């Protein structure tokens, strides 16, 4: 019986076309989000249109809508990018490695907050300001604050009873009051502190105020 020849396989070029298209789409999405961030900060949320963002990114208006849906979708993408720029995975790795060491875990959370404010202060200020008149952005800001609270609750409740000086809700409130964009901006912009100094002070102050 005559043996059938093996089926021809795709060439390497064709085989990687799908991956190439995926990477190109990701690159386009990043360019759109970066363009939106620049324009929202420079011109303000209300004054910036989707058409402006498309022009700045060098893409069509339908491409922006396809990638993000609308301006609110763009803001959410920028918020997600801010989390990544602050290296949330690094904080998680440190929290897990420092399990059982509350001071080290507080330092990990303070370090994340420092990186977030250092790299995305403009985004946070934009969302908070625009949220005064845009309910969707107000919700985005509040949701981000609640996510931060949930992280603190998860960490604090992992500690042995008696570790916290105050009850859990008060401890979360104290953390939220200390590690804010306003405190960071006041110290770095008005008082000339370095980000390193802020992070060190936060770590020491959190330990003093929160730990029994």
C-alpha positions as CSV (number, residue, x, y, z in Angstrom):
1,X,0.0,0.0,0.0
2,X,1.4,3.3,-1.0
3,X,2.2,5.5,1.9
4,X,0.6,9.0,1.8
5,X,3.1,11.9,1.9
6,X,3.1,13.8,5.1
7,X,0.9,16.9,5.3
8,X,2.7,20.1,4.7
9,X,3.0,22.2,7.7
10,X,2.8,26.0,7.9
11,X,6.0,27.9,7.4
12,X,7.5,29.5,10.5
13,X,6.4,32.9,9.1
14,X,2.7,31.8,8.8
15,X,2.9,29.9,12.1
16,X,3.8,33.1,14.0
17,X,1.3,35.4,12.2
18,X,-1.2,35.0,15.0
19,X,1.3,36.0,17.7
20,X,2.5,38.9,15.6
21,X,-1.1,40.2,15.2
22,X,-1.7,39.8,19.0
23,X,1.5,41.8,19.8
24,X,0.6,44.5,17.3
25,X,-2.8,44.8,18.9
26,X,-1.3,45.1,22.3
27,X,1.2,47.7,21.1
28,X,-1.7,49.7,19.6
29,X,-3.7,49.5,22.8
30,X,-0.7,50.7,24.8
31,X,-0.2,53.6,22.4
32,X,-3.8,54.6,22.7
33,X,-3.8,54.5,26.5
34,X,-0.6,56.5,26.6
35,X,-2.0,59.1,24.3
36,X,-5.2,59.3,26.4
37,X,-3.2,59.8,29.5
38,X,-1.2,62.7,28.0
39,X,-4.3,64.4,26.7
40,X,-6.4,63.9,29.8
41,X,-3.6,65.4,31.9
42,X,-2.8,68.3,29.6
43,X,-6.3,69.2,28.4
44,X,-8.6,67.7,31.1
45,X,-11.1,65.0,31.0
46,X,-14.1,67.0,29.7
47,X,-12.1,68.8,26.9
48,X,-10.6,65.7,25.5
49,X,-12.6,63.7,22.9
50,X,-12.1,60.2,21.6
51,X,-11.3,61.8,18.2
52,X,-8.5,63.7,20.0
53,X,-7.1,60.5,21.5
54,X,-7.2,58.7,18.1
55,X,-5.4,61.6,16.4
56,X,-2.7,61.7,19.1
57,X,-2.2,57.9,18.9
58,X,-2.2,57.9,15.1
59,X,-5.1,55.5,14.8
60,X,-8.7,55.7,13.7
61,X,-11.6,56.6,15.9
62,X,-13.2,53.1,15.5
63,X,-9.9,51.5,16.6
64,X,-10.1,53.4,19.9
65,X,-13.7,52.3,20.4
66,X,-12.8,48.8,19.5
67,X,-10.0,48.7,22.1
68,X,-11.6,50.5,25.0
69,X,-15.3,51.2,24.3
70,X,-15.4,54.8,25.4
71,X,-13.6,57.5,27.5
72,X,-14.4,55.7,30.7
73,X,-12.9,52.5,29.3
74,X,-9.8,54.5,28.6
75,X,-9.6,55.7,32.1
76,X,-10.0,52.2,33.5
77,X,-7.1,51.0,31.2
78,X,-5.0,53.9,32.5
79,X,-5.8,53.0,36.1
80,X,-4.9,49.3,35.4
81,X,-1.6,50.5,33.8
82,X,-0.9,52.6,36.9
83,X,-1.2,49.4,39.1
84,X,1.2,47.6,36.9
85,X,3.7,50.5,36.8
86,X,3.7,50.4,40.7
87,X,4.6,46.7,40.4
88,X,1.7,45.2,42.4
89,X,3.2,41.7,41.8
90,X,6.4,42.8,43.7
91,X,4.2,43.8,46.7
92,X,2.4,40.5,46.6
93,X,5.7,38.5,46.4
94,X,7.1,40.5,49.4
95,X,3.9,40.1,51.4
96,X,4.0,36.3,50.9
97,X,7.7,36.1,51.6
98,X,7.3,38.2,54.8
99,X,4.4,36.2,56.2
100,X,4.5,36.4,60.0
101,X,6.5,39.6,60.0
102,X,4.0,42.6,60.2
103,X,6.8,45.2,60.0
104,X,8.1,43.8,56.8
105,X,4.6,43.5,55.3
106,X,3.8,47.2,56.2
107,X,7.1,48.1,54.5
108,X,6.0,46.2,51.4
109,X,2.6,48.0,51.3
110,X,4.3,51.4,51.9
111,X,6.7,50.7,49.1
112,X,3.9,49.9,46.7
113,X,2.1,53.2,47.6
114,X,5.3,55.2,47.1
115,X,5.8,53.6,43.6
116,X,2.1,54.3,42.7
117,X,2.2,57.9,43.7
118,X,5.7,58.4,42.2
119,X,4.7,57.0,38.8
120,X,1.0,57.8,38.5
121,X,0.2,60.9,40.6
122,X,-1.1,62.7,37.5
123,X,-3.6,59.9,36.8
124,X,-4.8,59.8,40.4
125,X,-5.3,63.6,40.5
126,X,-7.0,63.5,37.1
127,X,-9.5,60.8,38.2
128,X,-10.2,62.5,41.5
129,X,-10.8,65.9,40.0
130,X,-12.9,64.7,37.0
131,X,-14.9,62.6,39.4
132,X,-16.4,65.7,40.9
133,X,-18.6,66.0,37.8
134,X,-18.4,62.6,36.2
135,X,-20.1,59.9,38.3
136,X,-18.3,57.1,36.4
137,X,-14.9,58.5,37.3
138,X,-16.0,59.0,40.9
139,X,-16.9,55.4,41.0
140,X,-13.5,54.4,39.5
141,X,-11.7,56.4,42.2
142,X,-13.8,55.0,45.0
143,X,-13.4,51.4,43.7
144,X,-9.6,51.9,43.7
145,X,-9.7,53.1,47.3
146,X,-11.9,50.1,48.3
147,X,-9.5,47.7,46.6
148,X,-6.6,49.2,48.6
149,X,-8.7,48.8,51.8
150,X,-9.4,45.1,51.0
151,X,-5.7,44.5,50.6
152,X,-5.0,46.0,54.0
153,X,-7.8,44.0,55.7
154,X,-6.5,40.8,54.2
155,X,-3.0,41.5,55.5
156,X,-4.0,42.7,58.9
157,X,-6.4,39.8,59.5
158,X,-3.5,37.3,58.7
159,X,-1.6,38.6,61.8
160,X,-2.0,36.9,65.2
161,X,-4.6,38.4,67.6
162,X,-3.2,41.3,69.6
163,X,-0.8,42.4,66.9
164,X,-2.8,45.5,66.0
165,X,-2.9,48.4,68.5
166,X,-6.4,49.4,67.5
167,X,-9.4,47.4,66.1
168,X,-9.4,46.4,62.5
169,X,-11.5,49.2,61.0
170,X,-9.6,51.9,62.9
171,X,-6.3,50.4,61.7
172,X,-7.4,50.4,58.1
173,X,-8.5,54.1,58.6
174,X,-5.2,55.1,60.0
175,X,-3.3,53.5,57.2
176,X,-5.6,55.2,54.6
177,X,-5.1,58.6,56.3
178,X,-1.3,58.3,56.3
179,X,-0.5,56.8,52.9
180,X,-2.3,59.2,50.6
181,X,-1.4,61.1,47.4
182,X,-1.9,64.3,49.3
183,X,0.7,63.4,52.0
184,X,3.1,62.2,49.4
185,X,2.7,65.3,47.2
186,X,3.0,67.7,50.2
187,X,6.3,66.0,51.4
188,X,7.9,65.6,48.0
189,X,6.7,68.8,46.2
190,X,6.4,71.3,49.0
191,X,8.8,70.0,51.6
192,X,11.5,68.7,49.3
193,X,11.5,65.1,50.6
194,X,12.8,62.3,48.4
195,X,10.5,59.4,47.6
196,X,12.9,57.2,49.5
197,X,12.5,59.3,52.6
198,X,8.7,59.3,52.4
199,X,8.7,55.5,52.1
200,X,11.0,55.2,55.1
201,X,8.9,57.5,57.2
202,X,5.7,55.8,56.2
203,X,7.1,52.4,57.2
204,X,8.3,53.6,60.6
205,X,5.1,55.6,61.3
206,X,2.8,52.8,60.3
207,X,4.6,50.4,62.6
208,X,4.5,52.8,65.4
209,X,0.8,53.7,65.0
210,X,-0.6,50.2,64.1
211,X,1.4,47.6,65.9
212,X,0.9,46.9,69.6
